[in-house]
Amino acid sequence: MPTDFGTLVQRDHVDVQKELTRLLDPAATRSQLSAALDGVRLGLIAHAEAEDIVLGRFESIPALVPVLAEARAAHLAQESALAALVSARPGTAVWCERAVHLREMIRRHALREELELLPALRFHAPRDLYQGLAGAFATERLRQLAMLQPSAPLCIADVLHPEARDTGQAGAVAMS
């Protein structure tokens, strides 16, 4: 049996939430934080763009317009929350609050998609279009990932010296 669109979307949500949890590990090294942040950034952006593109073919179906608009709005809000996260210093209370906030946003979004968007698509979308949705999404997601660059240029506090970070005296270092 081929993979369903809903399975792929849910897997993306779970993967991004796991990476956000890794960002909260107080013992994480700079390298681990960088890898987890790349996972969040690349996963979230590729997912949101791919979903928006492949679901665009259903915008002419009036019954789907509200759930599609809600999914798009949720992704935009998540991208804004991600921007706020990367501007915070790792390990600080602000960093943790923003990571938890984004993780919770994605959890709620995933639940809404599972309970509202996916059933609406299965019911209202033409069968042939819905059956091709998983393949189209997987292909578009890979295309989006190919266009993104890992290790976003950002500066973070030196997480190797938490005592300096806690006193606000840590210098910024570039992650690569």
N, C-alpha and C positions, 0 to 999 in steps of 0.2 A: 504494500500500500504506500503510495507516495506521501511525502511529508506535507502536512497541512500548513497553510499560511499562519494560522493561529499558533501552531507549535513553534515556528520560527520567531514570531514576534515575542512570544512568552520567553523563549530562550534568550533573546536579546535583553529583555527586561531583567531576568535573573542574573545574567552575566554582568551587567552594569551595576546592579545592586551589590554583587559580590565585590567588585572592584572598589565601590564606595566604602564598603565595610573594611577593606584592606587599608584605605586611607586613614582610618580611625585607629589603627594599631599604634600605640605609643612607642613600641620598640622597633618600628619599621625604619629601615635605613633610607637614606636619600635616594638610592637606586631603586629600592622597593616602592617608595612613594612615587617616583617618576614613572615607573612601569604601571602602577595602579592608576595614576592620573591619566596616562596615555590610554589605558584601557577604558576608562570612563569617557574621556573626550572622544576618542575614535569611535567607540561603540555607540555612544549616544548620538553623535552627529550622523554617522553612517546610517543608523537605524531610522532616525527622524527623517532624513532626506529621502531614503529609499521608500519608506512608508508613504510619505507625502506624494512622491512621484507615482508610485504604482496605484495608490488609492485615488489619484486624480481622475482616473478613467471612470469612476463611479459618481462623480459630482453632478452628472445629469439625472441622477435618480433622486427625486425629491425626498423620499423616505430616508435616504442616507446622508443628505446634506448636514443635518445637525450633528450626527455622530462623527462625521468626517471633520467638520469644523472644530468640534471639541478636541479631537485627537491632535489636530494641527496646533490649536491654541496651547494644549498641554506640552507639546514638544517645544514650542517657542518659550514657554515659561521655564522649562527644564534647561534650555540653552542659556537663558538669562541667569538661572541659578548656578549653572556651571561656570559662567563668566565671573560671578561673584566668588565662587569657591577658589578659582585659580588666582584671584587677586588677594587671597588671604594667606597668611604665613602658616605653613604646615605645623601641626601640633598645638597651635593656639586654640583657645576656646572658640574664637570666631571660625577658624578652619573646621573644627569639629561640628559646630552648630550648622555650618553651611553644608558640610558633607551629609550630616544626618537629615537636614531639610531636603536636599536633593534626593537622597535615597527614599525618603518618605513620599516625595512627589512622584517618583517613578513607581513606587509600590501602589499608590492610589490610582495612578494612570493605568498601570497594568491590570488592575482589578476592573476598572471601568471598561477598558477595551475587551476584557474577557466576558464581562456581563452584558455589555451593550453593543460595542462596535462589531465584534465577531459574529454574534447571533444575527445582527441586522444585515451584515454582508451575506451570510449564508442564506438568509430568507429573501432579501431583495435583489441581490446581484444576479445577473444572468449566469446560469450554471457553468457554461463554458469559460466565462471570464473568471469566475471564482476558482475554478479548477486550475487555471493557469497562474493564479495569483502567487502561490508559493515560489514557483520558478522565477517569475518576474521579480519578486521581492529579493530572492537570493542573488539573482544576477545584478540587480540595481544596487544592492548593499555592497557587493564586491566592487562594483564600479565606483561607488562613493568612497570606499576604503582606499582604492587605488589613487584617488585624487587627494587624499589627506596626507599630511606629514606627521610622523610621530614626534614626540618631544617638543611640544609647543614652546616657543621662546617665552620663558617667564622666570622671574627671580623669586626665590624662596629663602626663608631663614635657614641657616645651617643647622640641620636637624641632628648633626652628629654631636652637638654641644647643647643638650637640652637645658642645662642650668643657665647658660647665656640667653637662650631663647626665652626662658621663663622670666628673666629680668628685663627683657626687651632690648638686650644689647647684642643680639646675634646680627651678624652682617648678612647681607643678601648674597646669594650665590646663584649662578646660572645653572639650570638643570640641562643636561644633554644626554 
